[in-house]
């Protein structure tokens, strides 16, 4: 290619490279876990059910992944620019293990941790908040609900009505304990209840220890009932009632800061994550779509 | 009658460096500049986590591949990168196969074992008599400059 003819190609190549670079850099900025802007207070959002995976978070319920919370706490704790950590809580709780792991991360943090219960910080979310040095809650926020739940629907009656039998095949007496297809025996119910009580007691102990409250007092409050922010303050479950401005003022005062610059510590979801999830969901529904008429045909021909 | 005779000779070092500088400027404008923000956010004033290090490696890999594409496509298509064009130098190869050009540019790929060429290639360029990179030498490629030699001819000698 000679003379003037080569320049359009060169320009096209450069523009193409530029476009690819832009796209690749954009992709990297999405996946980069360290893409935090500068600020002196790390805000870690705890939105949704606290679990150890966030598979459901794309299209259904919001999930606060405990792993992300722990990582964010560690990252913020290791950042010299960060003076304090703020847990921005709006969660009904979640898995006991996930809540406890996140709580341990808060307790192990070297920096001062504040918990702000925006709208809801109940059950596991309150367990997490209790580990913070100071809990600030909106006066109408729901908090407390110190209890453990493991309820489920029992379909055995429904199955019986439709003449469907649960064919029990187990190796190990209690292997199918909690299956919704048969009723729990009183013995099994007692066993499950015993374990719930253990978790409940652990929850109560943790709150009592974190909040420096007598265990007996927490036990009295731990009926599973939720409390409004203002009620919780009277009970000693939260320290201060207020809004985000109150939070800023408290942090400014405690940390002796002139200005509070919040920086959100949140795992950025990559484009690949979203594409992967979409393709998985698409694959599932496609498979289901294909299998349904096939099964129907088989039934019809049988 | 005076006639110009065109000859090739190995490109001098200063032209190689000029070409390199221009190519780096072009790449900075079209490629590297897009990654500046990403790299800056990965290298803040805190300890570099293993995850951030892994991300940086990926960015380095992506940059290497883009540089490889730039050099290979231009050299294969025109025998010159933009830097070479500005410095008026060109590559000459025994044949015009893509694989030969591509292989000569694996130096730009930041993956093992090619990273060893980061030392070998420039060292060979500096110390060899004809100032050619190691990969160019083993693949029979030469970076040359065109020069004209005045040749006095007469009609009756032709």
Boltz contact constraints between the chains, C-beta under 6 A:
constraints:
  - contact:
      token1: [A, 6]
      token2: [B, 78]
      max_distance: 6.0
  - contact:
      token1: [A, 13]
      token2: [B, 73]
      max_distance: 6.0
  - contact:
      token1: [A, 14]
      token2: [B, 30]
      max_distance: 6.0
  - contact:
      token1: [A, 17]
      token2: [B, 30]
      max_distance: 6.0
  - contact:
      token1: [A, 17]
      token2: [B, 31]
      max_distance: 6.0
  - contact:
      token1: [A, 17]
      token2: [B, 66]
      max_distance: 6.0
  - contact:
      token1: [A, 17]
      token2: [B, 70]
      max_distance: 6.0
  - contact:
      token1: [A, 18]
      token2: [B, 30]
      max_distance: 6.0
  - contact:
      token1: [A, 21]
      token2: [B, 31]
      max_distance: 6.0
  - contact:
      token1: [A, 21]
      token2: [B, 34]
      max_distance: 6.0
  - contact:
      token1: [A, 21]
      token2: [B, 66]
      max_distance: 6.0
  - contact:
      token1: [A, 22]
      token2: [B, 34]
      max_distance: 6.0
  - contact:
      token1: [A, 24]
      token2: [B, 62]
      max_distance: 6.0
  - contact:
      token1: [A, 25]
      token2: [B, 34]
      max_distance: 6.0
  - contact:
      token1: [A, 25]
      token2: [B, 35]
      max_distance: 6.0
  - contact:
      token1: [A, 25]
      token2: [B, 38]
      max_distance: 6.0
  - contact:
      token1: [A, 28]
      token2: [B, 38]
      max_distance: 6.0
  - contact:
      token1: [A, 28]
      token2: [B, 59]
      max_distance: 6.0
  - contact:
      token1: [A, 29]
      token2: [B, 38]
      max_distance: 6.0
  - contact:
      token1: [A, 32]
      token2: [B, 55]
      max_distance: 6.0
  - contact:
      token1: [A, 33]
      token2: [B, 51]
      max_distance: 6.0
  - contact:
      token1: [A, 34]
      token2: [B, 42]
      max_distance: 6.0
  - contact:
      token1: [A, 34]
      token2: [B, 52]
      max_distance: 6.0
  - contact:
      token1: [A, 35]
      token2: [B, 41]
      max_distance: 6.0
  - contact:
      token1: [A, 78]
      token2: [B, 46]
      max_distance: 6.0
  - contact:
      token1: [A, 78]
      token2: [B, 47]
      max_distance: 6.0
  - contact:
      token1: [A, 79]
      token2: [B, 46]
      max_distance: 6.0
